[in-house]
Amino acid sequence: MSAGTTSRCRPITLHDLVLLAVLGVVFGFLYWVLVQLWGWLQVAMGPLGDLAQNVLVGGWMVVAPLAIYIVRKPGVGILVEIIASIVEVVFLASPVGPMLILVGLIQGAGAEVAFTATRYRRYGWGVFLVSGLTAALANLLLGMVRFGWAGQAFFELRVLFQLGSGVLLCGLLAKLIGDALLRTGVLDNYTIGRAARSARAAKTAAGSLQTDSEVSDG
Amino acid sequence: MRPAFGRPLAVDSVLHRRDPTVKLAVLLVICLVLTGVTDPVTPGVLYLLTWPVALRAGRIPAGTLLRAHLPFAAFALSLLLVNACTRSGELLARLGPVPITVEGLSIGAGLAVRTLLIGITSVTFVLTTDGARLMTSLHQHVRLDGRFAYAVLAGYRLLEQLPESWATIRAAQAARDASRRGRGPSRAPRALSRAAFTLLVTALRRGERMSIALETRGLGAGPRTIAAPSPLQVGDAVLAGTALVSTAVVLWGSWQAGTLRGLGALGVFG
């Protein structure tokens, strides 16, 4: 229970897997709700309706950086996106169809790149921002292949919406949700909770040596 | 007749009895192949062929199947509209300032009909397949990691409880808010997002209890035997063969008739 820093070497436990399944289920359900809303929003927006998905796209990828933030092990982002897409396709019959499992894999991999680059050690706002960007880029490439986006009008506007949505609704929102969950205490037995505890312990140890003027940002 | 949330129809049919892994694999192959097809005729023929299969072999009532179309239909309509209006090509008509092109209309129709086809096959799969049996079958035939299967099944149990948890949380919100007595919970986005966050926390807490229960029973510690195995039968081979051969025949027929069109028409990468 004490080692919070050597998390990279340990395999994924059943404890972690059930957490990933729960995240996958709750977010799979929320994604499915988002798909229903999006379908009607598209019709309501008329000819510009197809851009609605680029505005919303980050919301469909938010669970990948969130899961990595909590479990802090390689492959977790891809795994949780695949679970979420399986829930959507197999249990909720998403209109997107089984292709969604492939989409989940690509989006998860896109979000994971930023954390792999920092070797699953850094969880500042910057890393989440980059994670949102890479996830949006991966999804953009996929859309170009699946729907031929590059051949349509408004391509530049689409790219702009896509990247903005990725940063806000995927990267930064994941950090916000993760920090809020951490404050509730529900994540105390996962890597994120252990890391927060050891960080607090290190801070109080350092604080007892110096004058304690620092503000902790849990 | 609306089936329970995330549950198959409670009847027995030819499709209900088939192995879930085989059904899922057939579905994946057909959808992947159809991703490369952009004309409306080929998926249209397959879509019409799927109706009798769902009604007869899956024993899905026509009304249930039709109602399940609602989300796909909206999705398909938007694909049609968007492509008709935003693709360059030969001008067909003008809707105010928006030009509608022949190329856009035909590509949009292709993508829309494909969505309908994927939708009807997915609904047929979900309404004839039990989730627990699918995970058992995947564990047995595709060597899916047992721990992964347990975790997804635990999540599946949670999924069934989600609507009930949501109702409880919203009722609690209404009870605490004295200003809205008798009018139900607030529908403001703030109240809804707080309820959604509470739902997430409740689900995570319940999930942790579940994982402790699983570990206490020794699940995930090593290989286990399967209580209710899902054996592959001749019928499964017949199902896969029939579905794949008829898809191939439709594709070949469409190619012979000159209606088949591939990804090239989309203008992938510019």
Boltz contact constraints between the chains, C-beta under 6 A:
constraints:
  - contact:
      token1: [A, 14]
      token2: [B, 147]
      max_distance: 6.0
  - contact:
      token1: [A, 14]
      token2: [B, 211]
      max_distance: 6.0
  - contact:
      token1: [A, 14]
      token2: [B, 215]
      max_distance: 6.0
  - contact:
      token1: [A, 14]
      token2: [B, 220]
      max_distance: 6.0
  - contact:
      token1: [A, 15]
      token2: [B, 211]
      max_distance: 6.0
  - contact:
      token1: [A, 17]
      token2: [B, 147]
      max_distance: 6.0
  - contact:
      token1: [A, 17]
      token2: [B, 151]
      max_distance: 6.0
  - contact:
      token1: [A, 18]
      token2: [B, 151]
      max_distance: 6.0
  - contact:
      token1: [A, 18]
      token2: [B, 154]
      max_distance: 6.0
  - contact:
      token1: [A, 18]
      token2: [B, 207]
      max_distance: 6.0
  - contact:
      token1: [A, 18]
      token2: [B, 210]
      max_distance: 6.0
  - contact:
      token1: [A, 18]
      token2: [B, 211]
      max_distance: 6.0
  - contact:
      token1: [A, 21]
      token2: [B, 151]
      max_distance: 6.0
  - contact:
      token1: [A, 21]
      token2: [B, 152]
      max_distance: 6.0
  - contact:
      token1: [A, 21]
      token2: [B, 154]
      max_distance: 6.0
  - contact:
      token1: [A, 21]
      token2: [B, 155]
      max_distance: 6.0
  - contact:
      token1: [A, 22]
      token2: [B, 155]
      max_distance: 6.0
  - contact:
      token1: [A, 22]
      token2: [B, 158]
      max_distance: 6.0
  - contact:
      token1: [A, 22]
      token2: [B, 203]
      max_distance: 6.0
  - contact:
      token1: [A, 22]
      token2: [B, 204]
      max_distance: 6.0
  - contact:
      token1: [A, 22]
      token2: [B, 207]
      max_distance: 6.0
  - contact:
      token1: [A, 25]
      token2: [B, 155]
      max_distance: 6.0
  - contact:
      token1: [A, 25]
      token2: [B, 158]
      max_distance: 6.0
  - contact:
      token1: [A, 25]
      token2: [B, 159]
      max_distance: 6.0
  - contact:
      token1: [A, 26]
      token2: [B, 200]
      max_distance: 6.0
  - contact:
      token1: [A, 26]
      token2: [B, 203]
      max_distance: 6.0
  - contact:
      token1: [A, 29]
      token2: [B, 162]
      max_distance: 6.0
  - contact:
      token1: [A, 36]
      token2: [B, 71]
      max_distance: 6.0
  - contact:
      token1: [A, 39]
      token2: [B, 71]
      max_distance: 6.0
  - contact:
      token1: [A, 39]
      token2: [B, 74]
      max_distance: 6.0
  - contact:
      token1: [A, 39]
      token2: [B, 75]
      max_distance: 6.0
  - contact:
      token1: [A, 40]
      token2: [B, 74]
      max_distance: 6.0
  - contact:
      token1: [A, 42]
      token2: [B, 78]
      max_distance: 6.0
  - contact:
      token1: [A, 43]
      token2: [B, 74]
      max_distance: 6.0
  - contact:
      token1: [A, 43]
      token2: [B, 77]
      max_distance: 6.0
  - contact:
      token1: [A, 43]
      token2: [B, 78]
      max_distance: 6.0
  - contact:
      token1: [A, 47]
      token2: [B, 85]
      max_distance: 6.0
  - contact:
      token1: [A, 47]
      token2: [B, 98]
      max_distance: 6.0
  - contact:
      token1: [A, 49]
      token2: [B, 78]
      max_distance: 6.0
  - contact:
      token1: [A, 49]
      token2: [B, 82]
      max_distance: 6.0
  - contact:
      token1: [A, 50]
      token2: [B, 82]
      max_distance: 6.0
  - contact:
      token1: [A, 91]
      token2: [B, 6]
      max_distance: 6.0
  - contact:
      token1: [A, 91]
      token2: [B, 131]
      max_distance: 6.0
  - contact:
      token1: [A, 93]
      token2: [B, 122]
      max_distance: 6.0
  - contact:
      token1: [A, 93]
      token2: [B, 123]
      max_distance: 6.0
  - contact:
      token1: [A, 93]
      token2: [B, 126]
      max_distance: 6.0
  - contact:
      token1: [A, 95]
      token2: [B, 71]
      max_distance: 6.0
  - contact:
      token1: [A, 95]
      token2: [B, 72]
      max_distance: 6.0
  - contact:
      token1: [A, 95]
      token2: [B, 75]
      max_distance: 6.0
  - contact:
      token1: [A, 95]
      token2: [B, 119]
      max_distance: 6.0
  - contact:
      token1: [A, 97]
      token2: [B, 31]
      max_distance: 6.0
  - contact:
      token1: [A, 97]
      token2: [B, 118]
      max_distance: 6.0
  - contact:
      token1: [A, 97]
      token2: [B, 122]
      max_distance: 6.0
  - contact:
      token1: [A, 98]
      token2: [B, 27]
      max_distance: 6.0
  - contact:
      token1: [A, 98]
      token2: [B, 28]
      max_distance: 6.0
  - contact:
      token1: [A, 98]
      token2: [B, 31]
      max_distance: 6.0
  - contact:
      token1: [A, 99]
      token2: [B, 31]
      max_distance: 6.0
  - contact:
      token1: [A, 145]
      token2: [B, 268]
      max_distance: 6.0
  - contact:
      token1: [A, 148]
      token2: [B, 266]
      max_distance: 6.0
  - contact:
      token1: [A, 148]
      token2: [B, 267]
      max_distance: 6.0
  - contact:
      token1: [A, 148]
      token2: [B, 268]
      max_distance: 6.0
  - contact:
      token1: [A, 150]
      token2: [B, 269]
      max_distance: 6.0
  - contact:
      token1: [A, 150]
      token2: [B, 270]
      max_distance: 6.0
  - contact:
      token1: [A, 151]
      token2: [B, 267]
      max_distance: 6.0
  - contact:
      token1: [A, 152]
      token2: [B, 86]
      max_distance: 6.0
  - contact:
      token1: [A, 152]
      token2: [B, 87]
      max_distance: 6.0
  - contact:
      token1: [A, 153]
      token2: [B, 86]
      max_distance: 6.0
  - contact:
      token1: [A, 184]
      token2: [B, 201]
      max_distance: 6.0
  - contact:
      token1: [A, 186]
      token2: [B, 201]
      max_distance: 6.0
  - contact:
      token1: [A, 186]
      token2: [B, 204]
      max_distance: 6.0
  - contact:
      token1: [A, 186]
      token2: [B, 205]
      max_distance: 6.0
